[in-house]
Amino acid sequence: MHSCDYLIVGGGIAGASLAYQLGPHARVIVVETESVLGYHTTGRSAAMYLDFYGGPKVQPLTLASHDFFQSPPADFTDIPLWHEEGCLQVARKDQQHKLDEAYQYQKGFTPHLQQLDATAVYNRVPFLKPDHIVAGIFDPKAKVLDVHQLHQSYVKQARSNGVQFWTDAQLFDLHRDGGQWLAETPKGSIKAEVIINAAGAWADDIAAMACCKTLGLQPKRRTIIIAGYYDFDVPDNMPIVFDVDEEIYFKREASGLLICPADEHDDVAGDVQPHVEDIAYAAHHFAQMTGTEPKTIKQKWAGLRTFAPDRHPVIGYDDYMPNFFWSVGQGGFGIQTAPAWSQLAAALVMGQGVPEHIKAEMAARTATLDDYSPQRFG
Ligand SMILES: Cc1cc2nc3c(=O)[nH]c(=O)nc-3n(C[C@H](O)[C@H](O)[C@H](O)COP(=O)(O)OP(=O)(O)OC[C@H]3O[C@@H](n4cnc5c(N)ncnc54)[C@H](O)[C@@H]3O)c2cc1C
């Protein structure tokens, strides 16, 4: 029988970052179904850091993560966690009013945001279909993250603080036993004071196993393709390009052009694969925007973005089930929020106050802990 203070279920970015925060203070075990940590959604993201993404309840956690990505602790990583790529949101004539609204909203927290006319848009992305786009807004400071480095650094640092990561260790039974939790895995039984649910798309399954009320979390499948060859030039300094309605986005990768049709299909937790119609949809949307279909598809994958019913983060203790903590609903922003999200979650797990830098960002966006509480669903 093994024992710990905190048993974290899930070895993706949510579990690894929280293990990193809790490791110096307590005995922590992370259990992960797969043989590789980060195999599911964490390993399938588009790796972007965008200030505006996710809306006002997500922004405090994104903005409060900025400084960690920019200047991580000295021993955390020897290579940068991000680089500047810029993000250009573009609009057709019928979307101009949406772009205007987006500009008015985003300039409040992205002071360097620029409005571009059609000529300036086409200068940055010359292969857009002629006369298709009428304007854009450009954030020169939008970043691309090194997700692998971030996740691995969390794991490495957590291990150095004594955290155990058990892989091939799917939690299959969980119940209260003498005031503690008793968790069963193929690698052995674990007694834990607190269960931390960081199981991504499986989070409601873990809650059901613990006899907690589930929250109605919904995994939504999203597809990405990498177009290998294209008969137009992609400028070296091309920013990430977003349709203002998020119908499509694309960005440069070492191996080609990453294209995402921004699809969102309700799905069930599992090892999702891309559907042929979504791949076709990506190519179709890209052709509508550029007049050119991708010539070959070098890579394709799909992942699950799991949302709470209101699409806000869920961070906090369950009100009804003792010592059951939720850190779920990372949706499409679990990587770019991970530093602040895990700091906030660790503070709440340990019964401490909200860290000051997160408190300031929450206050600026009138976000409160109630917005993140699992109790908000009744
Ligand atoms: C196509 C796509 C693009 C995205 N782009 C971005 C982006 O640009 N920027 C951004 O910030 N975010 C992005 N995201 C979202 C981001 O990837 C997720 O929010 C994040 O990875 C979620 O992390 P997680 O740890 O909660 O989930 P996961 O990485 O899925 O980890 C959960 C883990 O729990 C484990 N588990 C489940 N049940 C059990 C059990 N019973 N026992 C043990 N282990 C269990 C699973 O095996 C899994 O490994 C994107 C996602 C997708 C799919």
The ligand as an SDF file (V2000), in Angstrom:
LIG
                    3D

 53 58  0  0  0  0  0  0  0  0999 V2000
   -6.4380   20.6880  -31.8590 C   0  0  0  0  0  0  0  0  0  0  0  0
   -6.1920   21.3780  -30.5410 C   0  0  0  0  0  0  0  0  0  0  0  0
   -5.5600   22.6090  -30.5130 C   0  0  0  0  0  0  0  0  0  0  0  0
   -5.3130   23.2490  -29.2950 C   0  0  0  0  0  0  0  0  0  0  0  0
   -4.6010   24.4150  -29.2910 N   0  0  0  0  0  0  0  0  0  0  0  0
   -4.3080   25.0120  -28.1170 C   0  0  0  0  0  0  0  0  0  0  0  0
   -3.5250   26.1930  -28.1010 C   0  0  0  0  0  0  0  0  0  0  0  0
   -3.0970   26.6840  -29.1460 O   0  0  0  0  0  0  0  0  0  0  0  0
   -3.2480   26.7710  -26.8810 N   0  0  0  0  0  0  0  0  0  0  0  0
   -3.7180   26.2320  -25.7160 C   0  0  0  0  0  0  0  0  0  0  0  0
   -3.4600   26.8010  -24.6370 O   0  0  0  0  0  0  0  0  0  0  0  0
   -4.4630   25.1040  -25.7060 N   0  0  0  0  0  0  0  0  0  0  0  0
   -4.7570   24.4770  -26.8770 C   0  0  0  0  0  0  0  0  0  0  0  0
   -5.4930   23.3320  -26.8800 N   0  0  0  0  0  0  0  0  0  0  0  0
   -6.0560   22.8680  -25.6150 C   0  0  0  0  0  0  0  0  0  0  0  0
   -5.0460   22.1570  -24.7310 C   0  0  0  0  0  0  0  0  0  0  0  0
   -4.3270   21.2120  -25.5030 O   0  0  0  0  0  0  0  0  0  0  0  0
   -5.8070   21.4900  -23.5830 C   0  0  0  0  0  0  0  0  0  0  0  0
   -6.5510   22.4600  -22.8740 O   0  0  0  0  0  0  0  0  0  0  0  0
   -4.8820   20.8000  -22.5820 C   0  0  0  0  0  0  0  0  0  0  0  0
   -3.9280   19.9870  -23.2310 O   0  0  0  0  0  0  0  0  0  0  0  0
   -5.6750   19.9440  -21.6070 C   0  0  0  0  0  0  0  0  0  0  0  0
   -4.7640   19.3180  -20.7450 O   0  0  0  0  0  0  0  0  0  0  0  0
   -5.2370   18.2360  -19.6970 P   0  0  0  0  0  0  0  0  0  0  0  0
   -4.0500   17.8580  -18.8920 O   0  0  0  0  0  0  0  0  0  0  0  0
   -6.4490   18.7470  -19.0000 O   0  0  0  0  0  0  0  0  0  0  0  0
   -5.7560   16.9800  -20.5840 O   0  0  0  0  0  0  0  0  0  0  0  0
   -4.9540   15.7570  -21.1900 P   0  0  0  0  0  0  0  0  0  0  0  0
   -3.6890   16.1770  -21.8160 O   0  0  0  0  0  0  0  0  0  0  0  0
   -5.9060   15.0000  -22.0500 O   0  0  0  0  0  0  0  0  0  0  0  0
   -4.5850   14.8990  -19.9060 O   0  0  0  0  0  0  0  0  0  0  0  0
   -5.5340   14.1730  -19.1720 C   0  0  0  0  0  0  0  0  0  0  0  0
   -4.8940   12.8390  -18.8490 C   0  0  0  0  0  0  0  0  0  0  0  0
   -5.7030   12.1290  -17.9070 O   0  0  0  0  0  0  0  0  0  0  0  0
   -5.4480   10.7670  -18.1330 C   0  0  0  0  0  0  0  0  0  0  0  0
   -6.4800    9.9440  -17.4930 N   0  0  0  0  0  0  0  0  0  0  0  0
   -7.8030    9.9330  -17.7940 C   0  0  0  0  0  0  0  0  0  0  0  0
   -8.4500    9.0280  -17.0190 N   0  0  0  0  0  0  0  0  0  0  0  0
   -7.5150    8.4840  -16.2150 C   0  0  0  0  0  0  0  0  0  0  0  0
   -7.5610    7.4580  -15.2050 C   0  0  0  0  0  0  0  0  0  0  0  0
   -8.7030    6.8380  -14.8750 N   0  0  0  0  0  0  0  0  0  0  0  0
   -6.4100    7.1330  -14.5840 N   0  0  0  0  0  0  0  0  0  0  0  0
   -5.2440    7.7540  -14.9050 C   0  0  0  0  0  0  0  0  0  0  0  0
   -5.1480    8.7040  -15.8760 N   0  0  0  0  0  0  0  0  0  0  0  0
   -6.2640    9.0550  -16.5130 C   0  0  0  0  0  0  0  0  0  0  0  0
   -5.4770   10.6550  -19.6500 C   0  0  0  0  0  0  0  0  0  0  0  0
   -4.8540    9.4690  -20.0960 O   0  0  0  0  0  0  0  0  0  0  0  0
   -4.7700   11.9260  -20.0640 C   0  0  0  0  0  0  0  0  0  0  0  0
   -3.4130   11.7090  -20.3590 O   0  0  0  0  0  0  0  0  0  0  0  0
   -5.7480   22.6510  -28.0730 C   0  0  0  0  0  0  0  0  0  0  0  0
   -6.3690   21.4120  -28.0990 C   0  0  0  0  0  0  0  0  0  0  0  0
   -6.5860   20.7670  -29.3230 C   0  0  0  0  0  0  0  0  0  0  0  0
   -7.2350   19.4150  -29.3320 C   0  0  0  0  0  0  0  0  0  0  0  0
  1  2  1  0
  2  3  1  0
  2 52  2  0
  3  4  2  0
  4  5  1  0
  4 50  1  0
  5  6  2  0
  6  7  1  0
  6 13  1  0
  7  8  2  0
  7  9  1  0
  9 10  1  0
 10 11  2  0
 10 12  1  0
 12 13  2  0
 13 14  1  0
 14 15  1  0
 14 50  1  0
 15 16  1  0
 16 17  1  0
 16 18  1  0
 18 19  1  0
 18 20  1  0
 20 21  1  0
 20 22  1  0
 22 23  1  0
 23 24  1  0
 24 25  2  0
 24 26  1  0
 24 27  1  0
 27 28  1  0
 28 29  2  0
 28 30  1  0
 28 31  1  0
 31 32  1  0
 32 33  1  0
 33 34  1  0
 33 48  1  0
 34 35  1  0
 35 36  1  0
 35 46  1  0
 36 37  1  0
 36 45  1  0
 37 38  2  0
 38 39  1  0
 39 40  1  0
 39 45  2  0
 40 41  1  0
 40 42  2  0
 42 43  1  0
 43 44  2  0
 44 45  1  0
 46 47  1  0
 46 48  1  0
 48 49  1  0
 50 51  2  0
 51 52  1  0
 52 53  1  0
M  END
$$$$
